[in-house]
Amino acid sequence: MLAVLFGTLLRMAFVVEIPVMDYRNALHAHSHVAMLGWLFPALFLFAYNSFYSGVPERKTRLFLWMIMATIILMAVSFFFSGYSIPSGVFAGLHGAVSIILVVSLLFKEKEGGSLSRMFLNASLFFYLLSTISVFILPALVAAGEGGSIPYYLTIQFYLHFQFNGWFIFAVFALIFRDLDRKEIAYSLKSGSYFFWFLFVSCLLTFALALSWATPLKPVFYINSLGVLIQLLSLFFLSKILYDKQKEFFANYSGFTRNLFMFSMVAFFLKVMVQFLVWVPEIATVAYTIRNLVIGFFHLVLLGVASLFAFAYAVEKEYFSVEKRISSIGLWVFTAGVILTELIIFGQGIMFWGNLGFLPGYYHVLFYSSCLFPVGLGLFLVGQIGVKTTSAS
């Protein structure tokens, strides 16, 4: 809720003046809370509960509480002071504690089939890889390199391996683990091809971020190879879906199946959007039009990861849609995802074609963004007085 409120404020800033808010500071608060305060603990807890039996150890629960405390402190410090000593300390503390949690998870003996364990290990690997940036950024700022090319490349390194690595691989780790637990057979050969093509493509497609600073043809060609390999991974996932479509989607029941299907559609769109940049000329346009970049990141964070997280949490009874207001809330939230993505990508395409602005662009985007806090608020109201399974 805190993440979507910050996000809605950012959209409101283009409609009315908000004197007390510094836009860049609010943007940092929004991004940190969304990624580190919402998706990290959600995916970590889901993975812990899915791959390991028993209640999390006391020290694990303590570290999770520490992470939630640092998020609240980060939200306040980033909003009021941006990148400052307090926010840097809290971000560094979060990074250190999350690394301890992820490393402990990485080296625990895991339950489940080989494919689901491969996806989980890869997701944890990409998370650890991304956190290198957490320790490089403060050093660059201290050296007076804030705003430099290395500074922005370090940020892109973090974002790339979070969104294309940690988030995506964690989602599929949970999906295949559920198939294993419900003894739904699928082609391990196709699954292995899907994993390895997706893994290699994640490494290679970082070249798109590099091409911003180093617009050399070989760098573009590496990205082109990466997106083509990722398209091949989609082929093998499609093969699994074709062979086991009924069982795959039946893994989620009733209402949650719709959220799960939207999440999978978002993943297919994510791959196709990246495939479009295999041509160097198009890749150049993709990273220079801000709307397309924002649209892509939100497609992964909201469309793939968040909708899946809600579907998974409801299916496992961590949350409930027993009350109609809860399911209405999630439909409103989903409508917000679809509408804002259409508007942001639509505006990006118009910029690409030198067609100017969509009529009432900022107002329409703000009103569509209001669906997020409204939908989430309805969903949370629906949880009052309902007994659910404890996530820990």
N, C-alpha and C positions, 0 to 999 in steps of 0.2 A: 504493500500500500504506500509506503514511504517513497519507493522508487517511482511509482506511477504518479504520485502527487508532484514530485520534482519534475517529472517529464511533462506533466500537464502545465505546470508553471512556465516551463521553457517555451511551450507552444503559446501560452497566454501572452508572453512578453512581446510577441509580434502583433498582438491585437490591441492591448492596452499597456500603458506604461506602468511598470512596477518599480518605483523609486528605491525600495529597500533591497532589491535583488540585483546582485552582480551576475550577469548571464553566464560567464565562463565558470564562476565558482559554483553556481547551481548545476551546470552541466557536469562538473567533476563529481558533485554530490550524487547526482542522478546515476551516472555510470557506475560509480563504485558501489552504491547500494544495490543496484540491479544485479550486477555480476557477482559481487562478493557477499552481499547480505541476503539475497534471494536464491540464486541458482547454486552457489557453492554449497551452502549447508543442506539445501534440498537434495541435490544429486549425491552429496557425500552420504547423507543419512539413508537414502534409498539404496545406495550401493552397499553400505554397511549391513543393513537389514536383509538385503537380498542374498549376499554372498557369504555371510557369516551367521552362525546360529548363536543365540543367546543375547542378553542385554549388553549394550556397549559398556566397556570398562569405565570405572569412575573417572580415570584421568582423561578418557576420551570425552565424556560428558562435560568435564571441567573445561577442556580445550574448546569445545563447541560453545559453551557459555562465554568464554573469553572472546571468541570470534564475534558473537552477537554483540557483546559490549563494545568491541572496537568498531563495529559497523555504526552503531549509534553515535559514538564519538567522532568517527570519520564524517558522518553525515552532517553533524553540526559544524565541525571545524572546516570542512571543504565549503560548505554553504556560506559561511561568514568570512573565511580568510583564504579560500583557495589552497593552492600548494604552499603550505607554510610549515614551520617546524612542528606544530602539534599534529597537523594532518599527516605529515611525513612519518612521524613517530607511530601514529595509530595504524597507518597503512603498512609500515614495516613490521609492526607487532602482528597484525593480521597475517601478513605474508609468512612470518616465521612460524606462527602457530599452525597455519594451514599446511605448511610444508611438513611439519611433524605429523599431522594427521594423515596426510596423503602418503608419506613414506611408511607409516605404520600399516596403512591399508595395503600398500603395494607388496609388503613382505609378509603379510599374514597368509596362512594357508587358506585358499579359496574353495568354496563349494561350486558346483555347477559344471556345465560342459566346457570343452576346450575352447570353443569359439567365444562364448560369453566371457570367459576368463581372459582371452586375448584382447577383447574389446576393452575390458575393465583396465587391464594393465596398460594398454595404449593410452587410455583416457588419463590415467594417473601420470604416465610419462609426459604427455603433452602439458598437463598442468604444471608439473615440476619444471619442464623446459621453459614455459612462459614466465615463470617467476624469476628467472634470471634478470628480467627487465626491472623487477621491483627493487633490486639492489643497484642496478646500473643508473637508473633515473636520478636518484638523489645525488650520486657522484657527479653526474653531468650538470645538474642544477648548481651544485656547490662550486663546480669549476667554471660557472658562468656560461654554460653551453645550453641553457634552457631556450627552446625555440630554434635550436640548430638542427641540421639534417640528422646527425646521430641521435639527437633527442627524439625527433619524430619517428625515426626508424625503430628506435627502442620501443616506443609506444605501439607501433604497428606490429612488431614482433610479438609483444604481449597479446594484443587483440587477436592476431591471426591464430595463434596456437591455443587460445582460450576458445574462440568461436568455432574454428574448423577442427580443432583437436579435442580438447577437454569436453566441451558441451556435446558435440556430435557423437564421439565414441562412448561417452557415458550413457547417452540415450540408448544406443544400440546394445551396449553391454546389458542394460536392464531388460531390453526387449528380448534378447536371445536367452537371457537367464530365465525369464518367465516361460518361454517356450520349453526350456529344459525341465522346469519344475512341473509343468503340466503335461510333460511327456509327449509333446507335439514334435514329431519327426520332421526334419527338413534336410536338404542336401548340404552336408558339411563341406563338400567340394566347392559348391557355389558360394557358401558362406565364407570359406577361406579366401577364395578369389575376391569376394566383396571386401573383406577386411584388408588384404594386402594392397589392393589397388587404391582403396580409400586412404590407407596409411601413407603410401608413397606419394599420393597426390597432395596430401596435407603438407608434406615437406616441400614439394616442388612449387606449389602455388604461392609460397611466401615470396617468390620471385616477383609477383605483381607489385608488392609493396616496395621491393628493392628497385623496381623499374621507375618508380617515382623519383628516386634520388639518382639512379644510374640508368638513364634511358638508352641502354645499349641493346642492339638486336638479340645477342645471345641470351640476355636476361629475359626478354620477352618470349623467346623460344622455349626457355625452361618452363615459364608459366603456361605456355600453350601446351607443352607436353603434359604438365600436371593436370590441366583441366580435361584433356583428352583421356588420361588415365582415370580420372574421377568419373568421367562419363561411362567408362567401361565398368567401374564399380557399380554404377547404377544399373547396368545391364544385368549383373549377377544378382543384385537385390531384387530386380524385377522378375528374374527367373524363379527365385524363392517364392515371391508373392504369387506368381502365376501358378506354380505347382501347389502351393499351400495357402491360397488366398482365403478360403473359408476359415481354416484353422488359425491362420495368422491374425486376422482381424477379430475372430471369435475369442481371442485371448483377452479382449476387453469387452465387457458386457454393456448392453443398453446404452445409456447416455454417454459413458466414457468412451465407447467405440467411436462416436462422432468426433470427440476431441482428438483421439488417437489418429483417426484418418486425416483430420486437418493437419496434424503434426507431420504425418508422412507426406502429405501433399506439399507442405512447406519445404520439406527436405528435398523432394524432387525439384521444386522450383529453385531452391538454393543451388543445386547442381547445374540446372539449366542456365541460371543467371551467370554462374561462373564460366560455363561453357561458351557463352557469348563473347567472352573476352579472350578467346584463344587467338583471335586475329590481333596483332600488335596495335593496329590503328584504333580498334575498338577498345582495347585495354587502356590506351592512353586517355580516351574519353572517359572511361569508367572511373578512373581514380581522380580525375580532375573535376567531375561534377559531384558536388557534396551530397545532393539528394540520393544519388545512386548508391553511394557509400553508406549513408545512414539507412536507406531502405534495406540494403543487404544485411547489415548488422542486426537490425530489428527483425528481419525475416528469420534469422537464426535464433536470436534471443527470445523473441515473443512467439514466432510461428512454430519453430521446431521444438526448442527446449522448454519454454514455459507451458505451452499447450500440452506437451507430453507430460510435464511435471504434474499438472492438474489432473490429467487422465489417470496417471499412475497413482497419485495420492488418493483419489476418490476410489479407484479400483481396489486399493489396499486398505481402504476404510480409515485412512489417516484423516480424511475429511469426508463429509457426507453430502449427498444431494437428496436426502430423505425429504427435506422440505422443498417445495417447488421454487421458492425464492432463490435457493442456492443454484439450481440448474439454470434459472433465468439469468442470474448473475454471471454465470460462466458463458452463457450464450451472448450476453451483452459484451463481455470482455472479448470473446472471439470475434464479434462483429467489429469491435474497435481495432483488432489486429488486421482484419481484412480491409476495412475502409482506409485506415491510415497507410497501409502498404500500397494500396491502389493509388492514393493521392500522392504519396512521396515518389513512387516510381513514375507515376504519370507526369509529375512536374519535372522530374529528371529527364525523361524522354523529350519533353517540350523544350527544355534548355538545350538538349542535344540538337534538336532540330531548329534552334533559334526562333522558337514560336512564342517566347515570352512566358507570362504567368497564366496558370489556370484561373478562371474567374473566381474571385473571393478566396484564393488559395489559403492564406493564413487563417482566415476565419473558419473555413470548412475544416481545415486540419485541426484547429483547436477544438471545435465542437466534436469532431470525431474522437479526439484524444480524451475528451471528458468521459467517453464510454468506459475507459479503463478504471478510474476510481469508482465510478457508479457501479459497474459490473462487479468489481472486487468487493465493494461495500455490501452489495446485496448478497453476494456469496458468503461473506463473513457473518452477516446478520443471520443467515440460514444455519450457521454452525452453533448458534446459541442454544443450549439445552439439549444438544444431540450427543449421544455417546459414540465415540470413535475409538479406533485402535491407536494406542500410543506409538508414535514413530520411534521412540527410544526406550 
